[in-house]
């Protein structure tokens, strides 16, 4: 697992707030942009698949 993913997971686990979610998304996006051009789009699609409101609904259902 990449350090940015671990960081994002920790933020989400500890806080669960929109600011932490967005920070994790930004960190992941930054990591995607470092990939070769042929991999950037698929990486961004993986990290942008869920909105914060959908994430929060799923998190509360657990």
Backbone torsions as a table, in degrees:
resi	resn	phi	psi	omega
1	UNK	NA	138.4	-178.9
2	UNK	-73.6	150.5	179.3
3	UNK	-57.5	-37.0	180.0
4	UNK	-66.3	-36.0	178.2
5	UNK	-68.1	-39.7	177.8
6	UNK	-64.0	-43.9	178.2
7	UNK	-59.7	-47.0	180.0
8	UNK	-62.2	-43.2	179.5
9	UNK	-61.0	-43.7	179.5
10	UNK	-62.4	-43.4	178.2
11	UNK	-60.2	-45.9	-178.8
12	UNK	-66.6	-38.3	-179.4
13	UNK	-67.7	-41.0	-175.8
14	UNK	-78.3	-42.5	-172.1
15	UNK	-102.1	-53.9	-177.3
16	UNK	73.6	12.8	-177.3
17	UNK	-99.8	164.8	-175.8
18	UNK	-62.3	-36.8	179.9
19	UNK	-61.7	-44.8	178.6
20	UNK	-65.8	-39.4	178.4
21	UNK	-61.2	-47.1	-179.4
22	UNK	-65.2	-38.1	177.7
23	UNK	-63.3	-41.3	177.1
24	UNK	-64.2	-40.9	178.1
25	UNK	-63.3	-43.4	-179.8
26	UNK	-64.6	-41.3	178.6
27	UNK	-62.7	-44.2	179.4
28	UNK	-65.3	-40.3	178.8
29	UNK	-62.7	-41.7	178.3
30	UNK	-59.2	-43.2	178.6
31	UNK	-64.9	-38.3	178.1
32	UNK	-62.0	-40.0	-176.9
33	UNK	-67.9	-14.9	177.2
34	UNK	-83.9	-11.9	-178.3
35	UNK	-75.6	164.5	174.2
36	UNK	-58.6	146.8	-177.1
37	UNK	-50.3	-33.7	-178.3
38	UNK	-69.8	-16.3	-177.7
39	UNK	-106.2	-11.6	-174.3
40	UNK	-61.3	-49.0	-176.0
41	UNK	-60.7	-43.6	-179.2
42	UNK	-68.3	-36.1	177.7
43	UNK	-64.3	-47.1	179.3
44	UNK	-62.6	-36.9	178.4
45	UNK	-63.2	-37.6	179.2
46	UNK	-66.6	-39.7	-175.6
47	UNK	-84.3	-20.7	-177.6
48	UNK	-102.5	24.2	-175.0
49	UNK	-81.3	-14.1	-174.8
50	UNK	-135.8	128.7	176.7
51	UNK	-75.3	164.7	179.7
52	UNK	-62.4	-42.0	-177.9
53	UNK	-63.2	-39.0	176.5
54	UNK	-66.8	-41.7	177.2
55	UNK	-59.3	-45.4	-177.0
56	UNK	-64.5	-41.0	177.0
57	UNK	-60.7	-44.0	179.2
58	UNK	-65.3	-40.9	-178.9
59	UNK	-64.4	-41.1	-178.7
60	UNK	-71.4	-25.4	-179.6
61	UNK	-74.1	-17.7	-178.2
62	UNK	-74.4	NA	NA
